[in-house]
Amino acid sequence: MAAVTIHDLPEETHRALTRLAAENKRSTEAEIRAILEAAVRPKGGIGLGTALSEIGRKYGITNADIEAIEQTRDRRPAEPMRFE
């Protein structure tokens, strides 16, 4: 896991972080992690299905395209790799 060091953090900011951490019943470090994650991660995130659906719309993939793939794909189980 990555580590970050913050230099020249004003004492007033550190006190405010410590106070906020205490209010949330967390360590100061855990509070900083929570603040950073909330700042850089999208609210609610995006699910895999949503991402795939957006890609399909972007490239104009239709249900007919999916049906054509389903009709032609090989349904046999894949052979396991051999390391001999």
C-alpha positions in Angstrom: 0.0 0.0 0.0 1.3 3.5 -0.8 2.3 6.0 1.8 2.2 9.7 1.6 4.1 12.3 3.6 2.7 15.8 3.9 5.3 18.5 4.6 4.6 22.0 6.0 1.0 21.3 7.1 -0.1 24.3 9.2 -0.6 23.5 12.8 -4.1 24.9 12.7 -5.0 22.4 9.9 -3.5 19.5 11.9 -5.6 20.5 15.0 -8.7 20.7 12.9 -8.0 17.3 11.4 -7.4 15.8 14.9 -10.7 17.4 16.2 -12.6 16.1 13.2 -11.1 12.6 13.6 -12.2 12.6 17.3 -15.7 13.6 16.3 -15.9 10.7 13.9 -14.2 8.3 16.4 -11.2 7.7 14.1 -7.5 8.2 14.3 -6.2 11.3 12.6 -4.6 9.0 9.9 -7.9 7.2 9.3 -9.7 10.6 9.0 -7.2 11.8 6.4 -7.6 8.6 4.4 -11.4 9.0 4.5 -11.1 12.7 3.4 -8.8 11.8 0.5 -10.9 8.9 -0.7 -14.1 11.0 -0.6 -12.3 13.7 -2.6 -10.9 11.5 -5.4 -13.5 8.6 -5.8 -16.7 9.3 -7.7 -19.8 9.4 -5.6 -21.6 6.1 -5.9 -18.9 4.8 -8.3 -19.7 3.3 -11.7 -20.5 -0.4 -12.0 -19.1 -2.8 -14.6 -22.4 -3.2 -16.3 -22.9 0.5 -16.6 -19.4 0.9 -18.0 -20.0 -1.8 -20.6 -23.3 -0.4 -21.5 -21.8 3.0 -22.1 -19.1 1.4 -24.3 -21.8 -0.3 -26.3 -23.7 2.9 -26.9 -20.5 4.8 -27.8 -19.7 2.3 -30.6 -23.3 1.7 -31.7 -23.5 -2.0 -30.7 -27.1 -3.3 -31.0 -29.0 -6.3 -29.8 -28.7 -7.7 -33.3 -24.9 -7.5 -33.0 -25.0 -9.4 -29.7 -27.3 -12.1 -31.1 -25.0 -12.6 -34.1 -22.0 -13.1 -31.8 -24.0 -15.6 -29.7 -24.9 -17.6 -32.8 -21.4 -17.9 -34.0 -19.3 -18.3 -30.9 -17.7 -21.6 -30.0 -19.5 -23.0 -26.9 -17.0 -25.8 -26.2 -15.2 -25.5 -22.9 -11.7 -24.2 -23.3 -8.8 -26.6 -23.0 -6.6 -26.1 -20.0 -3.1 -24.8 -20.6 -0.3 -27.3 -20.5 3.2 -26.5 -19.2 5.2 -29.3 -20.4 
